[in-house]
Amino acid sequence: MALDLGPVQEASAEHARYVEPAPAHAVPAIRLRNVFKVYGSRHGVKTVALENVSLDIYKGEITILVGHNGAGKTTLMSIITGQVLIASLLRKFLP
């Protein structure tokens, strides 16, 4: 059973006044650039779990990962937390 949430809508003016963008000089707490993760198998078949993912998360932000099964949400979180290593690692955690 698929859940159709309809078209994506911009935040209402009422909601937007509670959400402040990060200042232009702010430094991300987590920064990922062009991350990819490929899993191999015993039979030589490779599965691309993530491809060219870039992400900035700023201190105090709440970030939600949404996607269908197999989209790479858990892989991305495992990379961010250091549980999964990636070959092209440009993962940056700042104080």
C-alpha positions as CSV (number, residue, x, y, z in Angstrom):
1,M,0.0,0.0,0.0
2,A,1.5,3.3,-1.1
3,L,1.0,6.5,0.9
4,D,0.4,9.5,-1.4
5,L,1.2,12.7,0.5
6,G,0.4,14.9,-2.5
7,P,2.6,17.6,-4.0
8,V,5.4,19.2,-1.9
9,Q,4.3,22.6,-0.6
10,E,6.3,25.6,0.6
11,A,6.1,26.4,4.3
12,S,3.3,28.7,5.2
13,A,4.1,32.3,6.2
14,E,3.0,31.4,9.8
15,H,5.4,28.5,9.9
16,A,8.2,30.3,8.2
17,R,8.4,33.0,10.9
18,Y,9.4,30.3,13.4
19,V,12.1,28.9,11.2
20,E,15.3,31.0,10.9
21,P,17.9,30.1,8.2
22,A,21.4,29.6,9.4
23,P,23.4,32.8,9.3
24,A,25.6,33.2,6.2
25,H,28.7,32.9,8.3
26,A,27.6,29.8,10.1
27,V,29.8,26.7,9.9
28,P,27.9,23.3,9.5
29,A,28.1,20.9,12.4
30,I,28.1,18.1,9.8
31,R,29.1,18.4,6.2
32,L,29.1,15.7,3.6
33,R,30.3,16.2,0.1
34,N,29.8,13.9,-2.9
35,V,29.5,10.8,-0.7
36,F,29.0,7.5,-2.4
37,K,28.8,3.9,-1.0
38,V,28.9,0.8,-3.1
39,Y,28.3,-2.6,-1.6
40,G,29.8,-5.7,-3.2
41,S,28.5,-9.3,-3.0
42,R,29.9,-12.7,-3.1
43,H,28.9,-13.0,-6.8
44,G,30.7,-9.9,-7.9
45,V,27.5,-7.9,-8.2
46,K,27.8,-4.3,-6.9
47,T,24.9,-2.3,-5.4
48,V,25.1,1.5,-5.3
49,A,23.6,2.5,-2.0
50,L,24.5,6.2,-2.1
51,E,25.7,8.3,-5.1
52,N,26.9,11.9,-5.0
53,V,25.2,12.9,-1.7
54,S,26.0,16.3,-0.3
55,L,24.5,17.6,3.0
56,D,25.1,20.4,5.5
57,I,23.5,20.2,9.0
58,Y,23.8,23.2,11.3
59,K,23.8,23.2,15.1
60,G,20.3,23.3,16.4
61,E,18.7,22.1,13.2
62,I,16.4,19.1,13.0
63,T,17.0,17.1,9.9
64,I,14.7,14.3,8.6
65,L,15.7,11.7,6.1
66,V,12.8,10.4,4.0
67,G,12.8,7.8,1.3
68,H,11.5,4.5,0.2
69,N,12.9,1.1,1.3
70,G,16.4,0.8,-0.1
71,A,16.9,4.5,-0.7
72,G,20.1,4.6,1.5
73,K,18.7,6.3,4.7
74,T,20.3,3.8,7.0
75,T,23.6,3.7,5.0
76,L,23.8,7.5,5.2
77,M,23.2,7.6,9.0
78,S,25.8,4.8,9.4
79,I,28.3,6.9,7.5
80,I,27.5,10.0,9.6
81,T,27.9,8.1,12.8
82,G,31.1,6.4,11.6
83,Q,29.7,2.9,11.7
84,V,30.3,2.5,7.9
85,L,33.5,3.7,6.3
86,I,33.5,5.1,2.8
87,A,36.3,5.3,0.3
88,S,35.8,9.0,-0.7
89,L,35.5,10.3,2.8
90,L,35.1,14.0,3.2
91,R,33.0,13.9,6.3
92,K,33.5,16.8,8.6
93,F,32.3,17.1,12.2
94,L,32.9,20.5,13.8
95,P,32.6,21.4,17.5
